[in-house]
Amino acid sequence: MRSQVLAARAAALFASDLPCGTRPGPELIEAAIADAVRTRGGTRGCVAALAAAYGDYPETAVVRMRWARSVVQGLYSPDLVLAA
């Protein structure tokens, strides 16, 4: 269950307007995730945006998803980042 929540947050961050490669603070991350979920019609909309990006721009989507996962894991599961 926890990994599904982390994946949903990463998909929402991926779909957000935050620039890839940045290291925003926790408040900005949470606001960006909440805004993406709200504007995309829920987590399914965020996942749909993620899938579309992989279909249209796979080379940049990979980089953005790695960034989103890293940011989400750093905020919500710092023990996973240290173990990796």
TIMI-2910 file (N, C-alpha, C, CB; in pm, 1 decimal, decimal comma, always signed):
<rs>
+----------+----------+----------+----------+----------+----------+----------+----------+----------+----------+----------+----------+------+
!      n_x !      n_y !      n_z !     ca_x !     ca_y !     ca_z !      c_x !      c_y !      c_z !     cb_x !     cb_y !     cb_z ! resn !
+----------+----------+----------+----------+----------+----------+----------+----------+----------+----------+----------+----------+------+
!    +82,3 !   -119,6 !     +0,0 !     +0,0 !     +0,0 !     +0,0 !    +86,6 !   +125,8 !     +0,0 !    -93,5 !     -0,1 !   +120,7 !  Met !
!   +191,1 !   +126,8 !    +80,7 !   +276,7 !   +244,2 !    +90,3 !   +342,7 !   +275,7 !    -43,2 !   +382,7 !   +223,5 !   +197,3 !  Arg !
!   +386,2 !   +171,6 !   -114,8 !   +451,0 !   +195,0 !   -243,5 !   +352,3 !   +251,8 !   -345,0 !   +512,4 !    +65,2 !   -296,6 !  Ser !
!   +224,4 !   +215,6 !   -335,1 !   +123,3 !   +270,4 !   -424,5 !   +100,8 !   +418,6 !   -397,6 !     -7,9 !   +193,7 !   -409,7 !  Gln !
!   +103,4 !   +456,9 !   -272,3 !    +87,3 !   +597,8 !   -236,2 !   +208,3 !   +676,9 !   -286,5 !    +70,7 !   +614,2 !    -81,7 !  Val !
!   +328,1 !   +622,8 !   -268,0 !   +447,8 !   +690,0 !   -317,9 !   +444,0 !   +702,0 !   -469,7 !   +573,8 !   +614,6 !   -274,0 !  Leu !
!   +399,1 !   +598,2 !   -538,0 !   +389,2 !   +601,5 !   -684,2 !   +287,3 !   +705,4 !   -729,5 !   +351,0 !   +462,9 !   -738,7 !  Ala !
!   +175,0 !   +715,1 !   -660,0 !    +73,2 !   +815,0 !   -695,0 !   +126,8 !   +956,2 !   -673,0 !    -55,2 !   +793,2 !   -611,9 !  Ala !
!   +198,9 !   +976,6 !   -565,4 !   +258,2 !  +1108,4 !   -540,0 !   +361,6 !  +1142,7 !   -646,5 !   +322,9 !  +1112,7 !   -400,4 !  Arg !
!   +443,4 !  +1045,2 !   -684,6 !   +544,7 !  +1068,1 !   -788,1 !   +478,6 !  +1100,8 !   -921,5 !   +636,1 !   +944,8 !   -802,9 !  Ala !
!   +370,3 !  +1031,4 !   -955,0 !   +298,8 !  +1059,9 !  -1079,7 !   +240,7 !  +1200,8 !  -1076,3 !   +186,6 !   +956,3 !  -1103,3 !  Ala !
!   +187,5 !  +1240,3 !   -961,5 !   +132,0 !  +1375,6 !   -948,6 !   +242,4 !  +1480,4 !   -958,6 !    +56,4 !  +1390,8 !   -814,9 !  Ala !
!   +356,4 !  +1454,7 !   -896,5 !   +467,6 !  +1549,2 !   -906,9 !   +516,8 !  +1556,1 !  -1050,4 !   +582,8 !  +1509,2 !   -812,5 !  Leu !
!   +522,0 !  +1441,7 !  -1117,6 !   +558,3 !  +1437,7 !  -1259,2 !   +465,4 !  +1527,9 !  -1340,7 !   +552,9 !  +1292,6 !  -1312,5 !  Phe !
!   +335,8 !  +1522,0 !  -1311,7 !   +235,6 !  +1598,4 !  -1385,5 !   +227,6 !  +1744,3 !  -1341,6 !   +100,8 !  +1534,0 !  -1369,4 !  Ala !
!   +301,9 !  +1780,5 !  -1239,6 !   +296,8 !  +1917,1 !  -1187,3 !   +376,3 !  +2012,7 !  -1275,7 !   +350,5 !  +1921,4 !  -1043,6 !  Ser !
!   +370,3 !  +2140,2 !  -1239,0 !   +443,3 !  +2243,4 !  -1312,1 !   +583,2 !  +2268,9 !  -1257,3 !   +365,3 !  +2371,2 !  -1310,1 !  Asp !
!   +623,0 !  +2196,4 !  -1152,9 !   +756,6 !  +2218,4 !  -1098,5 !   +862,5 !  +2177,5 !  -1201,0 !   +775,5 !  +2139,6 !   -966,9 !  Leu !
!   +967,1 !  +2257,4 !  -1213,7 !  +1071,4 !  +2222,2 !  -1309,8 !  +1152,1 !  +2100,8 !  -1264,8 !  +1164,4 !  +2340,3 !  -1331,4 !  Pro !
!  +1181,1 !  +2015,5 !  -1358,9 !  +1260,5 !  +1894,9 !  -1333,3 !  +1401,3 !  +1934,7 !  -1289,7 !  +1266,1 !  +1804,0 !  -1459,8 !  Cys !
!  +1454,7 !  +1861,7 !  -1195,0 !  +1590,2 !  +1886,4 !  -1148,4 !  +1598,7 !  +1976,3 !  -1027,2 !  +1669,5 !  +1945,2 !  -1257,1 !  Gly !
!  +1488,8 !  +2038,2 !   -989,1 !  +1490,9 !  +2125,4 !   -872,1 !  +1474,2 !  +2042,8 !   -744,8 !  +1380,1 !  +2232,5 !   -881,9 !  Thr !
!  +1509,1 !  +2099,6 !   -634,1 !  +1490,3 !  +2037,1 !   -502,4 !  +1407,6 !  +2132,2 !   -416,1 !  +1628,6 !  +2004,3 !   -433,6 !  Arg !
!  +1277,0 !  +2139,0 !   -443,7 !  +1191,0 !  +2229,8 !   -367,6 !  +1171,3 !  +2180,7 !   -224,9 !  +1055,5 !  +2245,1 !   -436,5 !  Pro !
!  +1127,1 !  +2270,4 !   -141,4 !  +1099,5 !  +2235,3 !     -3,0 !   +971,2 !  +2154,4 !     +9,7 !  +1090,4 !  +2360,5 !    +82,0 !  Gly !
!   +949,7 !  +2096,0 !   +126,8 !   +832,2 !  +2010,6 !   +149,0 !   +698,6 !  +2079,3 !   +120,5 !   +832,5 !  +1961,8 !   +290,4 !  Pro !
!   +685,6 !  +2205,6 !   +158,8 !   +559,2 !  +2275,5 !   +137,1 !   +530,7 !  +2290,9 !    -11,9 !   +561,5 !  +2413,0 !   +205,2 !  Glu !
!   +632,1 !  +2324,2 !    -88,1 !   +614,8 !  +2341,9 !   -231,5 !   +585,3 !  +2209,4 !   -301,1 !   +738,9 !  +2405,9 !   -291,8 !  Leu !
!   +649,5 !  +2103,5 !   -256,4 !   +623,9 !  +1970,0 !   -312,5 !   +479,2 !  +1929,7 !   -287,1 !   +720,5 !  +1864,8 !   -251,5 !  Ile !
!   +435,0 !  +1941,8 !   -163,4 !   +298,2 !  +1903,2 !   -129,1 !   +195,7 !  +1988,6 !   -202,2 !   +276,7 !  +1913,9 !    +21,1 !  Glu !
!   +224,4 !  +2118,0 !   -216,6 !   +131,4 !  +2205,6 !   -290,1 !   +127,0 !  +2167,6 !   -437,5 !   +172,4 !  +2354,0 !   -275,0 !  Ala !
!   +241,8 !  +2135,0 !   -495,9 !   +246,4 !  +2096,4 !   -637,3 !   +172,3 !  +1965,0 !   -660,6 !   +392,2 !  +2083,9 !   -684,8 !  Ala !
!   +188,1 !  +1870,1 !   -569,4 !   +118,1 !  +1742,2 !   -580,4 !    -32,7 !  +1764,7 !   -570,1 !   +166,1 !  +1643,5 !   -470,8 !  Ile !
!    -74,2 !  +1841,2 !   -470,3 !   -217,7 !  +1868,1 !   -450,9 !   -276,1 !  +1941,2 !   -571,3 !   -240,4 !  +1951,2 !   -322,8 !  Ala !
!   -203,5 !  +2038,1 !   -625,4 !   -251,8 !  +2113,0 !   -740,3 !   -262,5 !  +2023,3 !   -863,8 !   -159,5 !  +2231,5 !   -768,8 !  Asp !
!   -163,9 !  +1937,5 !   -885,4 !   -168,3 !  +1846,8 !  -1000,7 !   -285,2 !  +1749,9 !   -989,4 !    -36,5 !  +1768,7 !  -1013,1 !  Ala !
!   -308,6 !  +1697,1 !   -871,2 !   -421,4 !  +1604,8 !   -850,7 !   -552,8 !  +1677,3 !   -876,3 !   -419,5 !  +1545,6 !   -707,0 !  Val !
!   -562,5 !  +1798,4 !   -827,2 !   -685,6 !  +1876,7 !   -844,5 !   -707,2 !  +1913,9 !   -992,1 !   -680,2 !  +2004,8 !   -757,8 !  Arg !
!   -605,2 !  +1962,6 !  -1058,8 !   -622,2 !  +2010,0 !  -1196,6 !   -630,9 !  +1896,5 !  -1298,5 !   -507,9 !  +2101,4 !  -1233,5 !  Thr !
!   -575,6 !  +1779,8 !  -1264,7 !   -579,6 !  +1666,3 !  -1357,9 !   -697,8 !  +1573,4 !  -1331,7 !   -450,2 !  +1587,2 !  -1348,9 !  Arg !
!   -780,4 !  +1606,6 !  -1235,5 !   -898,7 !  +1524,9 !  -1207,9 !   -869,5 !  +1401,5 !  -1126,3 !   -962,6 !  +1484,3 !  -1335,2 !  Gly !
!   -770,6 !  +1408,6 !  -1040,3 !   -735,9 !  +1296,2 !   -953,2 !   -605,9 !  +1228,5 !   -994,4 !   -847,8 !  +1194,6 !   -952,9 !  Gly !
!   -571,9 !  +1125,7 !   -920,2 !   -445,8 !  +1057,6 !   -947,6 !   -448,9 !   +984,8 !  -1082,1 !   -414,3 !   +958,9 !   -835,9 !  Thr !
!   -565,6 !   +940,2 !  -1124,1 !   -574,9 !   +875,1 !  -1256,2 !   -540,1 !   +972,8 !  -1367,7 !   -716,4 !   +818,2 !  -1278,9 !  Arg !
!   -579,6 !  +1096,4 !  -1352,6 !   -544,3 !  +1198,2 !  -1451,0 !   -394,9 !  +1224,8 !  -1453,9 !   -618,7 !  +1326,7 !  -1422,3 !  Gly !
!   -332,2 !  +1219,4 !  -1337,2 !   -186,7 !  +1237,1 !  -1329,3 !   -115,3 !  +1120,4 !  -1397,6 !   -140,9 !  +1248,9 !  -1181,5 !  Cys !
!   -164,7 !  +1000,3 !  -1374,9 !   -105,9 !   +882,2 !  -1438,8 !   -127,0 !   +888,0 !  -1589,8 !   -167,2 !   +752,4 !  -1380,9 !  Val !
!   -240,9 !   +938,2 !  -1633,0 !   -266,3 !   +952,8 !  -1776,5 !   -168,3 !  +1052,2 !  -1839,0 !   -411,4 !   +998,5 !  -1801,1 !  Ala !
!   -140,2 !  +1162,2 !  -1768,6 !    -42,5 !  +1259,7 !  -1817,8 !    +96,8 !  +1197,1 !  -1824,6 !    -40,4 !  +1384,8 !  -1727,3 !  Ala !
!   +128,8 !  +1116,1 !  -1726,4 !   +255,8 !  +1044,4 !  -1724,2 !   +265,9 !   +950,5 !  -1844,3 !   +271,0 !   +965,5 !  -1592,7 !  Leu !
!   +161,9 !   +873,5 !  -1868,7 !   +161,7 !   +779,6 !  -1981,7 !   +172,0 !   +853,4 !  -2114,8 !    +34,5 !   +693,3 !  -1979,5 !  Ala !
!   +102,0 !   +964,4 !  -2127,2 !   +108,5 !  +1042,0 !  -2251,0 !   +249,1 !  +1095,5 !  -2274,1 !     +7,9 !  +1157,6 !  -2247,3 !  Ala !
!   +312,7 !  +1140,9 !  -2168,8 !   +449,2 !  +1192,9 !  -2182,1 !   +545,1 !  +1083,2 !  -2224,3 !   +496,1 !  +1255,5 !  -2050,4 !  Ala !
!   +528,6 !   +964,0 !  -2169,0 !   +614,8 !   +852,5 !  -2209,1 !   +591,6 !   +815,6 !  -2355,4 !   +590,0 !   +730,2 !  -2119,2 !  Tyr !
!   +467,8 !   +828,4 !  -2401,9 !   +438,7 !   +798,6 !  -2541,3 !   +491,8 !   +904,5 !  -2636,1 !   +291,0 !   +783,6 !  -2560,5 !  Gly !
!   +482,2 !  +1030,6 !  -2595,5 !   +522,2 !  +1141,9 !  -2681,9 !   +670,0 !  +1178,3 !  -2670,7 !   +439,3 !  +1262,5 !  -2649,8 !  Asp !
!   +723,3 !  +1175,3 !  -2549,0 !   +860,7 !  +1219,8 !  -2523,7 !   +931,3 !  +1125,1 !  -2426,8 !   +861,6 !  +1363,3 !  -2467,5 !  Tyr !
!   +953,3 !  +1000,6 !  -2465,6 !  +1007,6 !   +902,6 !  -2371,0 !  +1143,6 !   +940,6 !  -2313,6 !  +1018,7 !   +769,6 !  -2438,1 !  Pro !
!  +1227,2 !  +1005,2 !  -2392,8 !  +1360,2 !  +1038,3 !  -2343,2 !  +1357,6 !  +1143,2 !  -2231,8 !  +1446,0 !  +1087,4 !  -2457,0 !  Glu !
!  +1266,1 !  +1237,1 !  -2238,2 !  +1256,3 !  +1336,4 !  -2130,5 !  +1166,4 !  +1287,6 !  -2017,1 !  +1203,0 !  +1469,0 !  -2185,4 !  Thr !
!  +1070,1 !  +1201,9 !  -2048,5 !   +981,0 !  +1149,5 !  -1944,7 !  +1057,8 !  +1065,0 !  -1844,0 !   +868,3 !  +1066,7 !  -2007,5 !  Ala !
!  +1154,5 !   +988,6 !  -1890,8 !  +1235,0 !   +905,2 !  -1800,9 !  +1309,2 !   +992,4 !  -1700,6 !  +1335,0 !   +818,9 !  -1881,0 !  Val !
!  +1369,8 !  +1097,5 !  -1748,8 !  +1445,3 !  +1187,9 !  -1661,7 !  +1352,2 !  +1254,1 !  -1560,0 !  +1518,7 !  +1295,4 !  -1745,3 !  Val !
!  +1236,9 !  +1300,3 !  -1606,3 !  +1142,5 !  +1366,9 !  -1515,4 !  +1088,3 !  +1270,3 !  -1411,1 !  +1026,4 !  +1428,4 !  -1594,3 !  Arg !
!  +1059,4 !  +1146,0 !  -1450,0 !  +1006,2 !  +1049,6 !  -1353,5 !  +1112,3 !  +1012,1 !  -1250,8 !   +955,3 !   +923,5 !  -1425,5 !  Met !
!  +1236,4 !   +996,9 !  -1291,9 !  +1343,5 !   +970,1 !  -1194,2 !  +1352,7 !  +1083,4 !  -1093,1 !  +1479,5 !   +951,6 !  -1265,6 !  Arg !
!  +1343,5 !  +1206,2 !  -1142,0 !  +1346,2 !  +1322,2 !  -1053,3 !  +1227,2 !  +1319,4 !   -958,0 !  +1346,1 !  +1452,7 !  -1134,9 !  Trp !
!  +1107,3 !  +1296,2 !  -1011,8 !   +986,8 !  +1295,9 !   -928,5 !   +993,6 !  +1187,6 !   -821,5 !   +862,3 !  +1275,8 !  -1015,1 !  Ala !
!  +1036,7 !  +1068,8 !   -860,0 !  +1049,4 !   +960,0 !   -762,3 !  +1151,5 !   +993,8 !   -654,4 !  +1089,0 !   +829,7 !   -832,3 !  Arg !
!  +1262,2 !  +1051,2 !   -695,0 !  +1365,9 !  +1087,6 !   -598,5 !  +1315,6 !  +1191,7 !   -499,2 !  +1489,5 !  +1140,3 !   -671,1 !  Ser !
!  +1246,4 !  +1291,7 !   -549,0 !  +1193,2 !  +1397,2 !   -461,5 !  +1090,2 !  +1339,1 !   -365,0 !  +1129,8 !  +1511,1 !   -545,3 !  Val !
!   +999,2 !  +1257,6 !   -416,8 !   +893,8 !  +1198,4 !   -333,1 !   +954,8 !  +1103,5 !   -230,3 !   +790,1 !  +1123,2 !   -420,4 !  Val !
!  +1047,3 !  +1020,8 !   -270,6 !  +1110,8 !   +929,1 !   -174,9 !  +1189,4 !  +1005,6 !    -69,6 !  +1203,3 !   +830,7 !   -247,8 !  Gln !
!  +1255,8 !  +1112,7 !   -110,7 !  +1331,0 !  +1193,1 !    -14,8 !  +1243,1 !  +1258,0 !    +90,5 !  +1408,2 !  +1299,0 !    -86,8 !  Gly !
!  +1121,6 !  +1297,1 !    +49,8 !  +1030,7 !  +1362,4 !   +143,1 !   +953,0 !  +1262,8 !   +228,2 !   +934,5 !  +1450,6 !    +67,7 !  Leu !
!   +900,8 !  +1156,7 !   +165,7 !   +810,3 !  +1067,1 !   +234,5 !   +874,9 !   +936,0 !   +280,7 !   +695,6 !  +1036,9 !   +145,9 !  Tyr !
!   +989,7 !   +900,9 !   +225,1 !  +1061,5 !   +778,5 !   +263,4 !  +1211,7 !   +800,0 !   +260,5 !  +1023,9 !   +662,6 !   +170,5 !  Ser !
!  +1261,9 !   +888,1 !   +345,5 !  +1405,9 !   +916,4 !   +339,5 !  +1492,9 !   +792,8 !   +362,9 !  +1441,2 !  +1022,0 !   +441,5 !  Pro !
!  +1440,7 !   +691,7 !   +432,7 !  +1516,3 !   +569,0 !   +456,2 !  +1542,0 !   +494,0 !   +326,2 !  +1442,1 !   +479,1 !   +554,4 !  Asp !
!  +1451,4 !   +504,4 !   +226,5 !  +1472,0 !   +439,0 !    +97,0 !  +1583,3 !   +506,5 !    +17,4 !  +1342,4 !   +439,8 !    +15,9 !  Leu !
!  +1594,1 !   +637,6 !    +28,9 !  +1698,0 !   +709,4 !    -43,9 !  +1834,8 !   +671,9 !    +12,4 !  +1675,5 !   +862,5 !    -35,9 !  Val !
!  +1844,5 !   +661,8 !   +143,1 !  +1971,8 !   +627,4 !   +205,0 !  +2013,2 !   +485,1 !   +172,5 !  +1964,0 !   +645,9 !   +354,9 !  Leu !
!  +1915,3 !   +395,4 !   +161,5 !  +1945,8 !   +255,8 !   +135,0 !  +1981,5 !   +231,3 !    -11,8 !  +1828,2 !   +169,2 !   +174,6 !  Ala !
!  +1938,3 !   +320,4 !   -100,1 !  +1961,2 !   +301,0 !   -244,3 !  +2103,2 !   +327,2 !   -285,2 !  +1870,8 !   +389,7 !   -323,6 !  Ala !
+----------+----------+----------+----------+----------+----------+----------+----------+----------+----------+----------+----------+------+
</rs>
